[in-house]
Each structure stands twice: as C-alpha cells, then as structure tokens.
Amino acid sequence: MSVQGRENRLPPGAVDTHAHVMRSDAELVAERHSAPTRDVTLDDFVQVLDNHKVSFGVLTAPSFYGTDNTLLLDAIARSEGRLRGTVIVDPSISADALSRMRAAGVSGIRLNWIRRKAIPDTSSPEYQHLFGLASDLGLHVELFIEGDLLPLILRDIARSKAKIVIDHFGCPNPDKGVNSPGFTCLLDAVSAGNTWVKLSAPYRCGGADPQGYVDALLAAGGGERLVWASDWPWVSHENTVTYAQCIDLLWQWVPDSRIRHRILVDTAQQLFGF
C-alpha cells in the first residue's frame, strides 16, 4: 500500500499525540537541548493535520521556553477543541494555577530532562507535591529522559498514582536495546497498567531499529498502553523527516489494523481527554 493510501485510511478520530508550536524570536531558557529555527504556528499544524486526515493533536511543551507556556496555551484556546497540551511547570505551581490549565485543555505536565547535566530529585517534597497535584487533577506526568534514568524516576512518580506517559519509546540505551535495564523497567511499568508510551521519533533512538521496542511494548500492554505521534516539526531533524513517513512507519511497526485503531483513536482519545 502506498503512503498516500495509508494516509487516506487513517481512522476518523485519529490523534497525533506529540507536536510543537514555536516562535523563533521568543525568549529561550539557558538550559535547553535544542532551539527553534523558524516560526511554527497553530495554523501550520492544523493544515498538516487536515492534509493527512488526522482529527486531533496534542501540543507538547519544548525545552527551550522553560515554564513559559504562552504559545501552547494560546494555540489550544484557538483550536476550538481540536487540541490538548502538555506543559512544563515549576514544581511550586499552585493547585489553582494547574487547575486553570487543566480547564484550558492541558492534559499533562512534562518533565523534559533529556541530556541534562543534573536531574532534579523527584523524591523531594516539592516534586512529590507536584505529582500529587497532577494525580488529583487527572493530569498525566510526561517524561522525556534517557532510558537508563527511568527506573528511579518512574518509581518516584508512581507513588502519586498519577498516570505516566513516556516519550519516544522511552529512549532506551541503543547498545542494549530491549535488554537495557531502563527498557525492562519501562515494560514492567506498562504491564502494571499506569504507564503509556509514545511510538514516536525513531530518529531519537540512537540508530536502533525500534521494531523490537514496539513488539515488546505490545506484548507488555497491547494497544491500550501505546499512542502514536509525529513529533512534528521534528526539531533538529527538520530536513530529514516528513509527516507521511511518520504515518508509514506506524503501518510498518503495527500491521494489525485493529491494534492500530486502538493506538490511534481509542487509547489516545481517552488518555488525552478528547
């Protein structure tokens, strides 16, 4: 089947669970692992979704704006219910402020800690309080970090009973793949029933073939614990990835149409609140 044919067969209600809006002239934080090279607007994203027959989208806070979620929240507000979002917040954020974000269409808080010199102490009172707030408000905690660092942080988040969403296959150690301790821990968390994983951004997997990760994740939790994402507009990989390729890869990874439907529609809509 051609890529175009696959796009035309995307089921109604499909969700792209990871994308970004950006402004190249917005203030950037010092501790970041990337930077925007161009403006990417709500209208741009909606056009991409329309072109590929994707019903809904989730905007994900990038590292480079820190806790300034202005662009993301504005895009959600103007999307007429078509978008949700995950935000980066200070762990001292108040319950009222987080509740207002929840009412505005935010479905989760993001810990974007990839390639950091030091990781915050997730067992600290302030982070345990944040995770507890997320759990109370029905928000998930989304984590982008090297797979080798997952075990400790997953344990600390799990104490709160908050739902956990893991970006980009869990970023396993490519040298050890499915046998790495971090990925083994992730499989255990998926099997336990409170953790979801994004099938997204294979180019961020250190050159490893993600098929083994997909097969193991399906065995651990099935389509009920997986969602799909494009990672549009592919920050730092803008010139090597297309949206059609992202769709094509899902067909390659998950050939069973019933499981794909679960991943694209049922699980994603329920998890992100569409």
C-alpha positions in Angstrom: 0.0 0.0 0.0 1.3 3.4 -0.9 2.0 6.1 1.8 -0.8 8.2 0.4 -3.2 5.2 0.7 -2.2 4.8 4.3 -3.0 8.4 5.0 -6.4 8.0 3.4 -7.1 5.1 5.7 -6.4 6.9 8.9 -9.5 6.2 11.0 -11.8 9.0 12.0 -10.8 10.4 15.4 -7.1 9.7 15.0 -4.8 11.7 17.3 -1.2 12.9 16.8 -0.1 13.0 20.4 3.2 15.0 20.2 3.8 18.2 18.2 5.0 21.7 18.8 4.2 25.3 18.1 7.2 27.7 18.2 8.4 31.3 17.7 12.0 31.8 16.7 12.1 35.2 18.4 10.7 34.1 21.7 13.0 34.2 24.8 14.8 30.9 25.3 16.0 29.5 28.6 19.7 28.7 29.2 19.2 25.0 30.0 17.8 23.6 26.8 18.8 20.8 24.3 17.5 22.5 21.1 16.2 25.7 19.7 13.6 26.7 17.1 14.9 27.6 13.7 11.6 29.1 12.4 8.1 30.1 13.4 5.6 27.2 13.6 2.0 28.4 14.1 -1.3 26.9 15.1 -2.5 27.4 11.5 0.6 25.5 10.2 -0.2 22.5 12.5 -3.9 22.5 11.7 -3.1 22.5 8.0 -0.8 19.5 8.5 -3.5 17.6 10.4 -6.0 18.4 7.7 -3.7 17.4 4.9 -3.2 14.0 6.5 -6.7 13.4 7.8 -5.7 13.5 11.5 -8.6 14.6 13.7 -6.9 15.8 16.8 -3.5 16.9 18.1 -1.6 17.3 21.3 0.9 20.2 21.6 3.9 19.3 23.8 6.0 22.0 25.6 9.5 22.1 24.2 12.5 22.5 26.4 13.6 25.9 25.2 10.8 28.0 26.6 11.1 26.6 30.1 7.9 27.2 32.1 6.6 29.8 29.7 3.6 28.0 28.1 2.1 31.1 26.5 2.3 30.0 22.9 1.0 26.5 23.6 -2.0 27.7 25.7 -2.9 30.3 23.1 -2.9 27.7 20.4 -5.1 25.4 22.4 -7.5 28.2 23.2 -7.9 29.0 19.5 -8.2 25.4 18.3 -11.9 25.0 19.1 -11.4 21.8 21.0 -9.2 20.1 18.4 -6.0 20.3 20.5 -4.8 19.4 24.0 -1.4 20.1 25.5 1.3 19.1 28.0 3.0 22.0 29.9 6.3 22.5 31.7 5.7 24.0 35.1 7.7 24.9 38.2 7.2 22.2 40.9 6.0 25.0 43.2 3.0 25.8 41.0 -0.3 26.2 42.9 -3.2 23.9 42.7 -5.3 26.8 41.4 -2.9 27.6 38.6 -2.6 24.0 37.5 -6.4 23.6 37.7 -6.9 26.6 35.4 -4.5 25.0 32.9 -6.5 21.8 33.1 -9.7 23.7 32.4 -8.0 25.3 29.4 -7.2 22.0 27.7 -4.0 20.9 29.3 -3.9 17.1 29.9 -0.4 16.7 31.4 2.8 18.1 32.8 6.1 17.4 31.1 9.5 16.7 32.6 11.8 17.4 29.6 15.1 16.3 31.1 16.9 14.8 28.2 20.7 15.5 28.0 20.8 17.4 31.4 23.9 17.7 33.5 21.9 17.0 36.6 18.3 15.7 37.2 16.1 17.1 39.9 15.3 15.0 42.9 11.9 13.5 42.1 11.7 12.1 45.6 11.8 15.6 47.1 8.7 17.1 48.9 8.2 19.7 46.1 8.1 17.1 43.3 6.1 14.7 45.3 3.6 17.5 45.8 3.6 18.3 42.1 2.9 14.7 41.2 0.2 14.5 43.8 -1.5 17.6 42.3 -1.3 16.1 38.8 -2.9 12.9 40.1 -5.7 14.8 41.9 -6.5 16.9 38.8 -6.4 13.9 36.4 -3.3 15.1 34.7 -0.6 12.7 33.5 3.1 13.2 34.0 5.0 13.0 30.8 8.7 12.1 30.8 11.4 12.7 28.2 14.7 11.4 29.6 17.4 8.8 28.8 16.2 5.3 29.3 18.9 4.5 31.8 17.5 7.1 34.2 13.9 5.8 34.0 13.8 3.3 36.9 14.3 5.7 39.8 12.1 8.4 38.3 9.3 6.1 37.4 9.3 4.8 41.0 9.0 8.3 42.4 6.2 9.3 40.1 4.3 6.1 40.6 3.9 6.8 44.3 1.4 9.6 43.5 -0.8 7.2 41.4 -0.6 9.8 38.5 -0.7 8.4 35.0 2.7 8.4 33.3 3.4 9.0 29.6 6.8 8.2 28.2 8.1 10.0 25.1 9.8 8.4 22.2 9.9 4.7 23.1 11.5 5.6 26.5 14.8 6.5 24.8 16.4 3.1 25.5 20.2 2.7 25.6 20.8 1.7 21.9 23.7 -0.5 22.7 21.5 -2.8 24.9 18.1 -2.2 23.3 15.2 -4.2 24.7 17.6 -5.8 27.3 18.6 -2.4 28.8 17.6 -2.0 32.4 15.7 1.1 31.6 13.6 -0.5 29.0 13.0 -3.6 31.1 11.7 -1.2 33.9 9.5 0.5 31.3 8.0 -2.8 30.2 7.2 -3.6 33.9 5.5 -0.2 34.3 3.5 -0.7 31.1 2.4 -4.2 32.4 1.4 -2.7 35.7 -1.2 -0.6 33.9 -0.5 3.0 34.7 2.1 3.9 32.1 1.7 4.7 28.4 4.4 5.0 25.7 4.6 7.1 22.6 5.5 5.4 19.3 7.4 8.4 18.0 10.7 9.9 16.8 12.7 6.8 15.9 15.5 9.1 14.8 16.0 10.0 18.5 16.7 6.3 19.4 20.4 6.4 18.7 20.2 4.5 15.4 18.5 1.4 16.9 15.6 -0.3 15.0 12.5 0.5 17.0 10.6 -2.6 15.8 11.9 -4.6 18.7 10.7 -2.0 21.1 7.3 -1.9 19.6 7.0 -5.7 19.7 8.0 -5.8 23.4 5.7 -2.9 24.3 2.7 -4.6 22.5 3.4 -7.8 24.4 3.5 -5.9 27.7 0.4 -3.8 27.3 -1.1 -4.0 23.8 -2.6 -1.1 22.1 -4.2 0.0 25.3 -0.8 1.3 26.5 0.5 2.9 23.3 -0.1 6.1 21.4 1.3 7.4 18.1 2.9 10.7 17.5 4.6 12.5 14.6 7.0 14.7 16.7 6.2 17.5 14.1 8.0 19.7 13.1 10.9 17.4 14.1 13.2 19.9 15.9 16.8 19.3 14.9 15.6 16.8 12.2 13.5 19.2 10.1 15.1 18.3 6.7 15.1 14.6 7.1 11.6 13.6 8.2 8.1 14.0 6.6 4.7 13.6 8.1 3.8 10.9 5.6 6.9 8.9 6.7 5.7 9.1 10.3 2.3 7.6 9.3 4.0 5.0 7.1 6.2 3.8 10.0 3.2 3.1 12.2 1.8 0.7 9.5 5.2 -0.9 9.4 5.5 -1.3 13.2 1.9 -2.3 13.8 0.5 -4.2 10.8 -2.7 -5.3 12.7 -5.4 -2.7 11.8 -7.4 -3.3 15.0 -4.4 -2.6 17.2 -3.6 0.5 15.1 -7.1 1.8 15.6 -6.8 1.3 19.3 -3.5 3.2 19.3 -4.5 6.0 17.0 -8.1 6.6 18.3 -9.3 4.7 21.4 -6.3 4.9 23.7 -5.2 8.4 22.6 -8.6 10.0 23.0 -9.1 8.5 26.4 -5.7 9.3 27.7 -5.6 12.9 26.4 -9.2 13.8 27.1 -10.8 14.2 23.6 
